[in-house]
Amino acid sequence: MCSGGHINPAVTFGLFLARKLSLTRAVFYIIMQCLGAICGAGVVKGFQGSHNYELQGGGANVVNHGYTKGDGLGAEIVGTFVLVYTVFSATDAKRNARDSHVPVSTLWFCFTPCVFLFNFITVLTVSIDAM
């Protein structure tokens, strides 16, 4: 990426594996990205106050009832793959402008129904459990 604006360590690691970043730069970026996340959490805690921040779990992700940690891990892996794939397809110098939308649109049409069905099943399960 020309701007160096990849703010996700997964994207940085992917670019390192593709030999588009040196090891030194990748480690530096990942350290800075993690420090940025810590500073961002501090800003959120400052705006929310300690009581609300702790009440809401401090911004930590949790897996909802009815799902295992493996389900959460699987969702993270799929989401991370889509993110990194999109970044790679958008920054590939070998692609023409006329066909640059093909991999992203293919993923979009495959991924969107899966997300819809996942959310539909979640809502249906929650609705049935609430009855």
N, C-alpha and C positions, 0 to 999 in steps of 0.2 A: 504494500500500500504506500502510495506516495506521501500521504499526509502523516503517516505514523499514528493514525487515529484509532487503531484497534484497541478498545478499552477492555477487552475480555481476555483473560489469560489463555483460554482455549484457542482463540484465534492466534495469539502470539506463539503458542506452542505448535500449532499447525503450520504457521509460516516458518518457524524454525525447522520443523521436520521436512518442509519443502525446500529448504536451503535458501530461503529468501531473507533470513535474518541470521546474524552471527550468534554464537552461544552467549557472548558477553552482552550483546544488545538485548537478546531474548530474556536473559536472567534479570537485567536491569529493568526492562519493561514490566516483567511479572512482579518484581518487587514494588515498583511504583504503582502498578495497578492495585495490588493488595493494600498498599498504604492509602491510596485514594479511596478504596472501599471502607477502610477503617475511619478515615476522615469523614466520609459521607455518612456513616453510621453515627458518628459523633454529632454531626449537624442535625440529623433526624432526632436524636435523643435530646438535643438542645431545644428544638422546636416543640417536641411532644412533652417534655418534662420526664423526670425519672419514673414517676408513678405509671403514667400511660405507656411508657416505653417498656417497662418491666411487665406490665399487665398484658401487653400484646406479644410477649415472648422475645422482646429485644430485636425484632426484625429477623429472627431465625426462621428458616423454612421448616415446616413439619409436614408429615404425610397424614392426610385425613384418615379418620376411622374407616375401617373396611379395606384399606390398602396396606400392602406390606412395604417395607423399605426397599425391597427389590423392585416393586412397581414404581416407586419414586426414582430409583436409580435408572430404571429403563426409560422413564420419561425424560430425565436429564440427559441421558445418552442420545436419545433421538433429537431432542431440542438442540443440543450442542452440535450434533452432526449437521442439522439443517443450517444453523448459524455459520459454521465454518465452511460448509459447502457453498452457501450463498456468497460469503466473502471471497472465496477462491474463484467462483464463477464470475463475480463482478469485477475482479481485479486481474483476470487472466489477459495478458498482453497479446496472446495469439488469437483471441476471439474477435470477430468482426462486430461492428455495432448492430448489424442487421440480425444476427443470431444470438445476441447477448442475453435475450430474455428466455431462451429455450430451456436451459437447466432450471432456472428459477421458477418458471411457470410450470414445468413438469413436477417439480417438488411441491409447488403450491397446490396443484390439482390432486396430488397423491396425499399430501399431508393434511389439507383442510378437511376432507371427509373423516379422516381418522380422529382429528381433534373434535369435530362435531359429534361423532359417535361416542367418543370418550366422555365428553361433557354431557351428552344426552343420557348415557347410562348412569353417570354420576348423579344427575338430577333425579332420574327415575328411581335409583336406589335410595337416595335420601328421602324422596317422597314416600316410597313404600315403607321405609323404616319409621317415618314420622307418623304413619297411620296407626 
